[in-house]
């Protein structure tokens, strides 16, 4: 599904052919984040949207991803002008209620396409998709100093409900992230299953031995 606007902009779901243009926009916004928030963004770090983009287009289980992740692009004059990343999840609100959350985790425009109202169009289309998914609340992630995004979301009715404060203690570790092994719960669960299997086998053996002994007696 795509939406064509009077100014000629087309907003649609991202396709594999859009990847390189989207990565280029992401690299540009990453440089801006490094300048605004140097304590959280490193020159050598890979932007999280870039990692998600590559996974999004190459995952064998992409159809499952579509229930939780949506990438939209804004195309103008045959060029990718910007993109939007939306994620979906659920959060408990008491015992019998839950919110279906939608988070606009990233909304980016290439510098040459800014100031044309495209960000507003992308947000409007994102909100249409969010409502169509049945979300009950929408959130936005905005990094410090991004005045344009603050104004965009405020104009759409978003309000600040939470702030995150960071303190840089040391530089990031200069080494690959270790692979994620099984959780403690998974290890404990496997141990419990094995223990029950051994215990069950012992009980069964004792029972059969008792029956056999009676028959022989």
C-alpha positions, -999 to 999 in steps of 0.1 A, spaced: 0 0 0 13 34 -9 0 70 -5 7 97 -31 5 133 -19 -4 164 -39 33 175 -39 42 143 -57 57 125 -27 49 88 -24 50 71 10 51 34 8 66 3 26 103 0 20 116 -25 -5 151 -42 -8 160 -19 -37 156 11 -13 183 -3 11 214 16 -1 195 50 -2 181 44 33 216 35 46 230 67 32 204 87 50 210 68 82 247 76 80 239 113 76 217 114 106 242 93 126 268 121 120 243 146 133 236 125 164 274 122 170 276 160 170 246 165 193 250 136 217 287 125 216 285 106 249 260 82 233 271 80 197 306 70 186 323 77 153 330 40 147 296 27 158 271 13 134 237 30 135 210 8 150 185 15 121 212 3 97 215 -30 115 177 -34 116 174 -25 79 199 -52 68 181 -77 90 147 -66 78 155 -72 42 175 -104 45 156 -123 73 140 -155 62 113 -149 87 105 -114 73 68 -121 73 70 -125 111 89 -92 114 61 -73 97 39 -78 128 65 -60 149 86 -38 126 76 -15 97 99 6 75 83 33 53 100 54 27 92 88 13 100 89 -25 101 122 -43 110 126 -79 123 91 -81 146 96 -51 143 82 -15 139 114 5 135 98 39 123 69 59 104 60 91 109 30 114 79 19 135 80 -9 160 50 -26 177 47 -44 211 23 -49 240 26 -36 276 5 -46 306 -17 -20 322 -30 -40 352 -43 -76 353 -70 -74 326 -58 -46 303 -28 -40 280 -17 -13 256 -7 -21 221 23 2 218 36 17 186 70 34 187 83 57 160 119 48 167 134 67 137 122 93 113 149 107 90 151 129 59 181 136 37 194 172 41 184 182 6 148 172 11 143 190 44 121 221 48 94 209 24 69 194 48 79 158 40 85 150 77 49 159 85 37 138 56 57 108 68 45 112 103 9 114 91 13 82 71 30 65 100 1 74 123 -23 60 97 -4 27 97 -3 27 135 -40 32 138 -47 5 112 -26 -19 133 -49 -13 163 -23 4 185 -37 22 216 -7 44 222 21 59 200 55 70 213 85 87 196 122 85 203 139 119 200 176 125 208 187 157 226 191 187 204 169 175 176 147 206 176 130 198 143 118 164 155 106 179 188 85 205 169 72 179 144 59 155 171 46 183 194 26 197 165 10 162 161 -1 162 197 28 142 213 38 152 248 69 144 269 61 118 295 95 104 303 131 115 302 163 94 302 194 108 318 228 93 311 262 95 328 292 83 308 314 62 331 339 49 307 345 45 270 328 16 252 346 -17 251 368 -19 220 358 -55 213 330 -74 196 298 -80 215 300 -116 230 274 -140 216 243 -144 237 242 -178 253 212 -194 270 197 -175 299 200 -187 335 164 -196 334 169 -217 302 199 -234 318 180 -241 351 150 -253 331 171 -277 311 187 -290 343 153 -294 360 140 -314 330 170 -337 330 167 -342 368 131 -351 365 139 -375 337 165 -393 358 142 -393 388 113 -407 367 135 -434 352 147 -444 387 111 -447 400 100 -467 370 130 -491 374 122 -496 411 86 -503 403 94 -528 376 119 -545 399 93 -548 427 67 -563 402 93 -588 389 103 -598 424 67 -606 433 62 -627 402 94 -647 410 83 -652 446 
